[in-house]
Structures are given as C-alpha cells and as structure tokens.
Amino acid sequence: MRSEILEAHNVDAEGRPAGGTTIGRGFKIDWQNGPLAVDGVRVEPNGAFVEDVIAAALGRIQHYQTSKFRCRENALAITKLEEALHWLGARTRDRERRGVEGTHEL
C-alpha cells in the first residue's frame, strides 16, 4: 500500500537541482542542496542522496527476506534496487574519472 508523497524539488538560478524535501507517512527526506565541492574544496553534505535512500529501501526489503514474508517479488525488487545502485555508482565513477564529481559540471 502506498501513501501520499509530498515533494518539493528546488532548482538554483541556473536550473540545476538544489535540494528540496520529500515527505511521506513515516519519513521526511531533506535532499542535498548544492555541490559537494566549492572552489575545489570538498564540503560536508547538507542533505540526503538518492543512493542512500535506495540503499535504505534495499536494506528493509532484504530484512523482509529473512522473515516469513520472503517471496519472489521481494527478490526481484532487491535485484532492481541493486541494479539502480550499480548504475548510479557507475555514474559517480565516471564523474570521478572526469574530475567533475561533487560539482555542477556536466
């Protein structure tokens, strides 16, 4: 059962993602606002990353698989969440290789 989710996704003056909030029953996510590198210096994150939220959902479904609620559908969902993390990780590795990770550079 899905509950209503309220979303406010912000952009900066250049139209780039700039934080926001997602709220649903039992959770509130404040998204990372701005780059992680300012003038070449790494700064502390100020919000959540998509990868962390996916990892949290993955952990919960993996927990279900250790219970009487183990099922094929959970296994498939786990595979897809792992795949999502794989591709987001590939994007990060590519950005690191190109020296643009943590910036607004494309």
Protein Blocks (a to p, Z undefined) as FASTA:
>chain_A
ZZdddddddddfkopaeejadddehiacdddedjfbeghiacddfbdcfklmmmmmmmmm
mmmmmmmkbcfklmmmmmmmmmmmmmmmmmmmmmmmnopghiabZZ
